[in-house]
């Protein structure tokens, strides 16, 4: 190889890397989502009867590993307890969720209505928040302070 060939291959490689870097920096954040991850849209009603329209809604909680370490979890399903079993109900199948605070600081009771009309009573398995995008920006709704969540 002569000098020109080496310089051309270096320039081509640098060009490809810079184009890839630009795409990563300025690309649409939706590209980061996997193709099988569906974006969900819901209307939440909090304890003060304020409605919030939330797009790209997820259930978020942090698992404490140690005093200084937490593992974030962003789910498109709701972990609930039925007896001693933990059931993860996918947002895909949920029509709406009615939440009732337990009043003594424990997890709220939830009544989940599925798209096919079936209902079930559960207890929220972990304390968490529903997060997503509202008209005014990113919104975080503590599950313990909600009355209803209806999926669109």
Residue pairs with C-beta under 8 A, 6 or more apart in sequence:
33 39
37 76
38 76
38 91
38 92
39 55
39 56
40 56
40 57
40 58
40 76
40 91
40 151
41 53
41 54
41 55
41 56
41 57
41 151
41 152
42 54
42 57
42 130
42 132
42 149
42 150
42 151
42 152
43 51
43 52
43 53
43 54
43 149
43 150
43 152
44 51
44 52
44 54
44 130
44 141
44 146
44 148
44 149
45 51
45 52
45 146
45 147
45 148
45 149
46 52
46 141
46 145
46 146
46 147
47 101
47 145
47 146
47 147
49 147
52 134
52 139
52 141
53 134
53 135
54 130
54 132
54 133
54 134
54 139
54 141
55 132
55 133
55 134
56 132
56 133
57 91
57 130
57 131
57 132
58 74
58 75
58 76
58 130
58 131
58 132
59 74
59 75
59 76
59 77
59 78
59 79
59 128
59 129
59 130
59 131
59 143
60 72
60 73
60 74
60 75
60 128
60 129
60 130
60 131
60 140
61 72
61 73
61 75
61 126
61 127
61 128
61 129
62 70
62 71
62 72
62 73
63 70
63 71
63 72
63 73
64 70
65 71
73 128
74 131
75 88
76 90
76 91
76 92
77 88
77 89
77 90
77 91
78 88
78 89
78 91
78 94
78 97
78 110
78 112
78 124
79 86
79 87
79 88
79 124
79 125
79 126
80 86
80 87
80 88
80 89
80 110
80 112
80 122
80 123
80 124
80 125
81 87
81 107
81 122
81 123
81 124
81 125
82 120
82 122
86 125
87 122
89 112
89 114
91 151
93 114
93 115
93 116
94 112
94 113
94 114
94 115
94 151
95 113
95 114
95 115
95 117
95 150
95 151
96 112
96 113
96 148
96 149
96 150
96 151
97 110
97 111
97 112
97 113
97 148
97 149
97 150
98 110
98 111
98 112
98 113
98 147
98 148
99 108
99 109
99 110
99 124
99 143
99 144
99 146
99 147
99 148
99 149
100 108
100 109
100 110
100 111
101 108
101 144
101 145
102 108
102 109
102 123
106 123
107 123
107 124
107 125
107 126
107 127
107 144
108 123
108 124
108 143
108 144
109 121
109 122
109 123
109 124
110 121
110 122
110 123
110 124
111 119
111 120
111 121
111 122
112 119
112 120
112 122
113 119
114 120
124 143
124 144
127 143
127 144
128 142
128 143
129 140
129 141
129 142
129 143
130 140
130 141
130 143
130 146
130 149
131 138
131 139
131 140
131 141
132 138
132 139
133 139
